[in-house]
Amino acid sequence: MPATPLEHTEYQISITTEDGERIQLTASLVHKNTLHTGFQTSDIDKNNLQIIANIVAKFQTTEAFIEQIDKQDLLEQSFIDEDGNEISVTFDIDPDK
């Protein structure tokens, strides 16, 4: 927990990855408790978004990703939007790939 309480305002966030890449974005505080603080991205440019997409793509090829899906049963969870409505999610497999 930060020494001073966070306000519900926008923050300029800079993240340095293990590979030394820097991700910069603007985000708003959406959750905090004694252990965690959560932010929602409100602005990110194309280059920073591409860095995140590359990290996710790389992680999806790891055994840790498969174990996480199995552990959390992600494919059977429901997804809820900001208004509390369930979002319909489907997964299509392209037979040509």
C-alpha distance (Angstrom), angle and dihedral (degrees) to the residues before:
residue distance angle dihedral
M1 . . .
P2 3.80 . .
A3 3.80 118.1 .
T4 3.81 89.5 -116.6
P5 3.80 122.0 39.5
L6 3.79 116.2 -101.2
E7 3.77 117.8 -117.3
H8 3.79 124.6 -136.3
T9 3.78 94.6 -104.1
E10 3.80 137.6 105.6
Y11 3.79 120.4 -73.8
Q12 3.79 131.2 -162.3
I13 3.81 103.9 -129.6
S14 3.79 126.6 -164.3
I15 3.81 120.2 -171.4
T16 3.79 124.8 -173.4
T17 3.80 113.5 -154.1
E18 3.80 125.4 -143.6
D19 3.81 86.9 -102.5
G20 3.81 90.6 56.9
E21 3.81 96.2 -107.5
R22 3.80 115.5 140.2
I23 3.81 120.8 -137.1
Q24 3.80 116.4 -163.1
L25 3.79 125.3 -170.8
T26 3.78 144.7 145.9
A27 3.80 117.2 -115.0
S28 3.79 141.9 171.0
L29 3.79 125.9 -133.4
V30 3.81 109.8 -107.9
H31 3.81 103.7 161.8
K32 3.77 140.8 15.2
N33 3.76 137.4 166.6
T34 3.79 134.8 155.1
L35 3.83 92.0 -72.6
H36 3.81 107.7 29.1
T37 3.77 142.5 34.1
G38 3.81 119.5 -162.8
F39 3.78 127.9 -160.1
Q40 3.80 132.4 -169.6
T41 3.78 115.8 -143.5
S42 3.79 111.5 -120.3
D43 3.82 99.1 172.9
I44 3.80 133.3 16.6
D45 3.78 129.2 155.9
K46 3.80 126.0 -127.1
N47 3.83 95.5 -102.0
N48 3.81 94.2 51.9
L49 3.80 91.4 45.3
Q50 3.82 89.2 52.4
I51 3.82 90.4 54.5
I52 3.82 89.3 54.5
A53 3.82 91.5 46.2
N54 3.82 89.8 52.8
I55 3.81 91.6 50.2
V56 3.81 91.2 50.1
A57 3.81 92.7 46.3
K58 3.81 90.7 50.7
F59 3.83 92.2 47.7
Q60 3.80 91.6 50.6
T61 3.81 89.1 64.6
T62 3.81 93.7 58.0
E63 3.78 131.7 94.9
A64 3.83 88.1 -126.3
F65 3.83 89.5 64.0
I66 3.81 92.5 52.2
E67 3.81 90.7 47.5
Q68 3.82 90.8 50.1
I69 3.80 92.5 52.0
D70 3.79 90.6 49.1
K71 3.82 93.5 45.3
Q72 3.81 95.7 48.1
D73 3.82 96.2 35.7
L74 3.81 87.2 -135.8
L75 3.77 94.5 173.8
E76 3.82 91.4 61.8
Q77 3.82 97.5 45.9
S78 3.77 123.1 102.9
F79 3.77 119.9 -124.9
I80 3.81 119.9 -137.9
D81 3.81 127.2 -159.6
E82 3.83 126.2 -141.2
D83 3.82 90.9 -86.2
G84 3.82 93.4 53.3
N85 3.82 95.3 -104.9
E86 3.78 119.3 139.0
I87 3.80 113.6 -112.6
S88 3.78 117.2 -140.5
V89 3.81 110.4 -128.5
T90 3.79 125.5 -174.3
F91 3.79 132.0 179.2
D92 3.79 118.5 -143.5
I93 3.77 124.4 -165.0
D94 3.78 117.1 -148.0
P95 3.83 105.4 -137.0
D96 3.82 90.2 -157.1
K97 3.79 94.0 63.8
